[in-house]
């Protein structure tokens, strides 16, 4: 029996280089709602930063939990004093991607083209998918609603 047989995914978390830009992108362009915000979280007397996030003591983090249609994602930004913004502990920005299904594929594609610094890669209208990079560096795949994974 699988360990996770009686569980369901709560949310996925992504480290982003600029939390404000990422939240703005997901809320403005993709229609997510902000469910909660946390931070700044920083070292305290019980070393929560190290215990929970494997971050150095001199780190500060903040995050936003976003939701859309019953699905949730968490976006997190880290700053480590002396190392600068986002040392990328939970993942690496180029190493993660998010796939979203869209009901109005062509309309959504045209809207993506209007987003400053959005980088479109492969567009396949026939197969119903688009690969692109968000303005803050995470790869995004849009899938037409009727396309299987």
Sine and cosine of phi, psi and omega as CSV:
sin_phi,cos_phi,sin_psi,cos_psi,sin_omega,cos_omega
0.00,0.00,0.73,-0.68,0.00,-1.00
-0.92,0.40,0.61,-0.79,0.02,-1.00
-0.86,0.51,-0.60,0.80,-0.07,-1.00
-0.99,-0.13,0.34,0.94,-0.08,-1.00
-0.87,0.50,-0.55,0.83,-0.05,-1.00
-0.95,-0.32,0.51,0.86,0.00,-1.00
-0.82,-0.57,0.19,-0.98,0.12,-0.99
-0.66,-0.75,0.43,-0.90,-0.03,-1.00
-0.91,0.41,0.78,-0.62,0.03,-1.00
-0.99,0.12,-0.80,0.60,0.05,-1.00
-0.22,-0.98,0.24,-0.97,0.13,-0.99
-0.93,-0.37,0.58,-0.81,-0.04,-1.00
-0.90,-0.44,0.66,-0.75,0.00,-1.00
-0.76,-0.65,0.73,-0.68,0.12,-0.99
-0.99,0.13,0.76,-0.65,-0.01,-1.00
-0.84,-0.54,0.48,-0.88,-0.02,-1.00
-0.96,0.26,-0.37,0.93,-0.03,-1.00
-0.57,-0.82,0.98,-0.18,-0.08,-1.00
-0.87,0.49,-0.69,0.72,-0.03,-1.00
-0.87,0.50,-0.70,0.72,0.00,-1.00
-0.92,0.40,-0.65,0.76,-0.01,-1.00
-0.91,0.41,-0.71,0.70,0.02,-1.00
-0.89,0.45,-0.68,0.73,0.03,-1.00
-0.87,0.50,-0.69,0.73,0.01,-1.00
-0.87,0.50,-0.78,0.62,-0.06,-1.00
-0.92,0.39,-0.56,0.83,-0.01,-1.00
-0.99,0.14,-0.70,0.72,-0.06,-1.00
-0.96,0.28,-0.75,0.66,-0.15,-0.99
-1.00,-0.06,-0.52,0.85,-0.07,-1.00
-0.95,-0.32,-0.10,0.99,0.12,-0.99
0.99,0.11,0.22,0.97,0.05,-1.00
-0.94,0.34,0.42,-0.91,0.10,-0.99
-0.95,-0.32,0.54,-0.84,0.10,-0.99
-0.98,0.19,0.87,-0.49,0.01,-1.00
-1.00,-0.03,-0.62,0.79,0.05,-1.00
-0.31,-0.95,0.34,-0.94,0.05,-1.00
-0.72,-0.69,0.57,-0.82,0.02,-1.00
-0.71,-0.70,0.64,-0.77,0.13,-0.99
0.84,-0.55,0.22,-0.98,0.10,0.99
-0.97,0.25,0.64,-0.77,0.11,-0.99
-0.98,-0.19,0.78,-0.63,0.00,-1.00
-0.58,-0.81,0.12,-0.99,-0.01,-1.00
-0.82,0.57,0.66,-0.76,0.11,-0.99
-0.72,-0.70,-0.19,-0.98,-0.10,-0.99
-0.90,0.43,-0.37,0.93,-0.01,-1.00
-0.96,-0.28,0.24,0.97,0.09,-1.00
0.84,0.55,0.65,0.76,0.02,-1.00
-0.82,0.58,-0.66,0.75,-0.02,-1.00
-0.83,0.56,-0.71,0.70,-0.02,-1.00
-0.96,0.29,-0.71,0.71,-0.06,-1.00
-0.91,0.40,-0.70,0.72,-0.10,-0.99
-1.00,-0.02,-0.51,0.86,-0.14,-0.99
-0.85,-0.53,-0.04,1.00,-0.02,-1.00
0.84,0.54,0.58,0.82,0.02,-1.00
-0.98,-0.19,0.44,-0.90,0.06,-1.00
-0.90,0.44,0.38,-0.92,-0.02,-1.00
-0.82,0.57,-0.55,0.84,-0.08,-1.00
-1.00,0.01,0.48,0.88,0.00,-1.00
-0.99,-0.17,0.44,-0.90,0.13,-0.99
-0.72,-0.69,0.68,-0.73,0.01,-1.00
-0.70,-0.71,0.37,-0.93,0.14,-0.99
-0.56,-0.83,0.40,-0.92,-0.06,-1.00
-0.51,-0.86,0.30,-0.95,0.09,-1.00
-0.72,-0.69,0.70,-0.71,0.11,-0.99
-0.98,-0.18,0.83,-0.56,-0.06,-1.00
-0.90,-0.44,0.51,-0.86,0.01,-1.00
-0.70,-0.72,0.49,-0.87,0.06,-1.00
-0.42,-0.91,0.87,-0.49,0.07,-1.00
0.85,0.53,0.61,0.79,0.01,-1.00
0.99,0.12,-0.06,1.00,0.04,-1.00
-0.98,-0.19,0.52,-0.86,-0.04,-1.00
-0.73,-0.68,0.59,-0.81,0.17,-0.99
-0.74,-0.67,0.50,-0.86,0.08,-1.00
-0.91,-0.40,0.71,-0.70,0.08,-1.00
-0.92,-0.40,0.75,-0.66,-0.08,-1.00
-0.76,-0.66,0.63,-0.78,0.05,-1.00
-0.84,-0.55,0.68,-0.73,0.04,-1.00
-0.87,-0.49,0.59,-0.81,0.17,-0.99
-0.79,-0.62,0.78,-0.62,0.08,-1.00
-0.90,-0.44,0.86,-0.50,-0.02,-1.00
-0.86,0.51,0.77,-0.64,-0.04,-1.00
1.00,-0.03,-0.29,0.96,0.02,-1.00
-0.89,-0.45,-0.22,0.97,0.02,-1.00
1.00,0.02,-0.29,-0.96,-0.09,-1.00
-0.97,0.24,0.71,-0.70,0.27,-0.96
0.85,0.53,0.98,0.19,0.10,-1.00
-0.98,0.22,0.03,1.00,0.15,-0.99
0.84,0.54,0.97,0.24,0.02,-1.00
-1.00,-0.03,-0.72,0.70,-0.12,-0.99
-0.98,0.22,-0.43,0.90,0.06,-1.00
-0.26,-0.97,0.01,-1.00,0.14,-0.99
-0.91,-0.43,0.59,-0.80,-0.07,-1.00
-0.84,0.54,-0.73,0.68,0.02,-1.00
-0.94,0.34,-0.26,0.97,-0.07,-1.00
-1.00,-0.08,0.13,0.99,0.00,-1.00
-0.78,-0.63,0.41,-0.91,0.06,-1.00
-0.55,-0.84,0.36,-0.93,0.01,-1.00
-0.79,-0.61,0.74,-0.68,0.05,-1.00
-0.92,-0.38,0.73,-0.68,0.03,-1.00
-0.77,-0.64,0.60,-0.80,0.06,-1.00
-1.00,-0.04,0.65,-0.76,0.00,-1.00
-0.79,-0.61,0.65,-0.76,-0.02,-1.00
-0.97,0.23,-0.60,0.80,-0.06,-1.00
-0.92,-0.39,0.98,0.19,-0.16,-0.99
-0.85,0.53,-0.81,0.59,-0.07,-1.00
-0.90,0.44,-0.65,0.76,0.03,-1.00
-0.90,0.45,-0.71,0.71,0.00,-1.00
-0.89,0.46,-0.66,0.75,0.03,-1.00
-0.87,0.49,-0.70,0.71,0.02,-1.00
-0.90,0.44,-0.59,0.81,0.05,-1.00
-0.93,0.38,-0.63,0.78,0.05,-1.00
-0.85,0.52,-0.62,0.78,-0.02,-1.00
-0.90,0.44,-0.33,0.94,-0.02,-1.00
-1.00,0.01,-0.18,0.98,-0.08,-1.00
-0.98,0.20,0.83,-0.56,0.03,-1.00
-0.86,0.51,0.68,-0.73,0.05,-1.00
0.92,0.39,0.21,0.98,0.10,-0.99
-0.97,0.22,0.74,-0.67,-0.04,-1.00
-0.92,-0.40,0.96,-0.30,0.01,-1.00
-0.99,0.10,0.71,-0.70,0.04,-1.00
-0.96,-0.27,-0.92,-0.39,-0.03,-1.00
-0.99,0.16,0.77,-0.64,0.09,-1.00
-0.88,-0.47,0.86,-0.51,0.02,-1.00
-0.77,-0.64,1.00,-0.02,-0.03,-1.00
-0.90,0.43,-0.62,0.79,-0.03,-1.00
-0.89,0.45,-0.72,0.69,0.00,-1.00
-0.99,0.13,-0.26,0.97,0.09,-1.00
0.99,0.16,0.69,0.73,0.08,-1.00
-0.54,-0.84,0.40,-0.92,0.07,-1.00
-0.66,-0.75,0.72,-0.70,0.16,-0.99
-0.95,-0.32,0.68,-0.73,-0.01,-1.00
-0.40,-0.92,0.18,-0.98,0.11,-0.99
-0.91,-0.41,0.72,-0.70,0.04,-1.00
-0.95,0.32,0.26,-0.96,0.02,-1.00
-0.87,0.49,-0.32,0.95,0.00,-1.00
-0.97,-0.26,0.15,0.99,0.22,-0.97
0.98,-0.19,0.01,1.00,0.04,-1.00
-1.00,0.00,0.65,-0.76,0.04,-1.00
-0.97,0.23,0.69,-0.72,-0.03,-1.00
-0.82,-0.57,0.67,-0.74,0.12,-0.99
-0.87,-0.49,0.81,-0.59,0.12,-0.99
-0.98,-0.18,0.75,-0.66,0.02,-1.00
-0.89,-0.46,0.73,-0.68,0.13,-0.99
-0.87,0.49,0.60,-0.80,-0.13,-0.99
-0.78,0.62,-0.56,0.83,-0.06,-1.00
-1.00,-0.03,0.14,0.99,-0.04,-1.00
-1.00,-0.04,0.74,-0.67,0.06,-1.00
-0.97,0.24,0.28,-0.96,-0.02,-1.00
-0.98,0.19,0.00,0.00,0.00,0.00
